[in-house]
Amino acid sequence: MDPRAVIVRPVISEKAYALIAAGKYTFRVDDRAHKFEIKDAVEQAFGVEVVKVRTSKVRAKPKRRGLHAGKSRSWKKAVVELAPGETIELFEGAAVEG
């Protein structure tokens, strides 16, 4: 798969930014992508060396709007651990030091 098709977008949350200090970056990825595809996509897109990839499925949450009930979409999350000394420039401006 094309790296742009595998990586949907970075995850922006407090927990994701706390992991950046440990060299771990969080991405929303395609539901069909497996760990080797995610590793290759991150290495090609950002020019870094990936050590480990952990994936999880984020379940849909129930939502209501008046009488209408439904669910949000489920999606796949990947936490990518980089080799020591490697960083992704995309996240550097928003990372909180602490």
Beta strands, then each sheet from edge to edge (+ up, - down):
strand 1: 7-10
strand 2: 24-29
strand 3: 50-58
strand 4: 62-65
strand 5: 68-71
strand 6: 75-82
sheet 1: 1+ 2- 6+ 3-
sheet 2: 4+ 5-
end
